[in-house]
Amino acid sequence: MDQTTPPPAVALVAEDEFLLRMEAADTLSDAGFTVLEVASADDALRFLEDKDGVDLLFTDVNMPGRLDGFGLAREVALRWPGITIIVCSGAAKPSPGDLPAKARFIDKPYSPALVHEVVRELRAG
């Protein structure tokens, strides 16, 4: 019998600020994800339309383009319901209806430990 290790889960980070994107990517990589990075919600949607296999979307709220992170989260939840979603911001807070039912919001600045905890909770539930 072939005993192969399953491939790591894939996270897509949508963050327009390079250093914050790099920090989020490192945090998710440390949590065991293969991490892909984009700089806007529009880029994230294009990526998801072209590729399969993304397990987690980690997005900032304020980004350039036609959608912000809340809009991206709603669109992803509608079109790819199997993708786990985490939205973060240091400037905006979600209002009722901003987040899909299964998405979680994290305030910036966040700790890697908090991100790891939220990822575990979302993936378990």
N, C-alpha and C positions, 0 to 999 in steps of 0.2 A: 504494500500500500504506500502511495506517495504522501509523505508528510511535508507539505509545503506551508510556508507562512503566508497568510493572506496579505495582500498588498495594504500599505498604510492608507488610512482615510485621507481624502483630499480636501483641503480648505482653500477657498478663494477669498483673498483679502482685497477689499475695495476701499482705498484710502488715498486721497490726493496729495497729502504731505509725505514726502519720501521717508523722512526719519521715523515718523509714526507708523508708516506702512512696514518699514523694516523691523521695527520693534514688535508689531503685531505678528509679522511673519515668523520672527524668532520665537515668540511665545507659543505660537501654534505648532511650530516645528518641534519645540521641546515637549509639547503635549502628544507628539507622535504622528502629526499630520505631514503629508507632503503638501507644501504651500505654493500656491500660484498667486500672483499679484497683478492688480490693475489699479489705475489711477482715477477711475470715475465709475458711477453707476451705469452709464451708457456702455463703457468698456466691459463691465461685468456682464451685462445682458448679452452683448455680442459674443463674449466668450462662452456663456452658458448655451446660447443658441447653436454654437459650433461644436461644442465638446460635451461628452457625457462623463459621469463619474465624480462630480463634485458632491461632497457630503456635507460641507459646512460653508456658509457664507458669513464672513465677518466684515461688517461695513461701518464706516463712519456716516454721520448724517449729512454734514455740510460738505458738498463736493460740487465741482463744476458740471454743467450738462443739464439735460432736461429733467432728470430725476434726482432727488436727494436720496439719502439712505433709507428713509421711511418708505418712499415710493418704490425703491429697489426691493426692499423687504417684502412689500405687499405683492409686487409683480412676481418675485421668485416663489413666494408661498402659493400663489395661484397657478403658476405654470410648472413648477417643479416641487410639488408638495413633500417630497422625500428629503429635501435639503434642510438641514438645521440652520437657523438664522440667529446671529447675534448682531445687534446694532449698538454702536457706542457714540457718545458725544460728550464734549466738555462744555458745549454752548446751548444745545437744545435738549429739551425733555419731551418725551412722547405725550401727546394728548390722546384722549379716547379715539380709537380708530386708526391711530398712526401705525401701530404694530399689528402684524398678523397674530392670531391666537397663540401659536406655538413659539413665537420669537421672544427673545429676551433682550432687555436693554441694560447696558453697563455705562455708568458715568466715567468720564475721563477726568483725571488720570486714573488708570486701573492698574492693579498689580497682576503679574503673571499668575499668582496663586488664585486670584478671583476668576480669571479667564479659564484656568484649568478646572476649577470647581463648577462653573457654569456649563462648560462643555460636557463634563461628566453628567451633570443633572439632565441636560437636554438629551444627551444620547441615551441615557437610561430610561427616560420617560417618554 
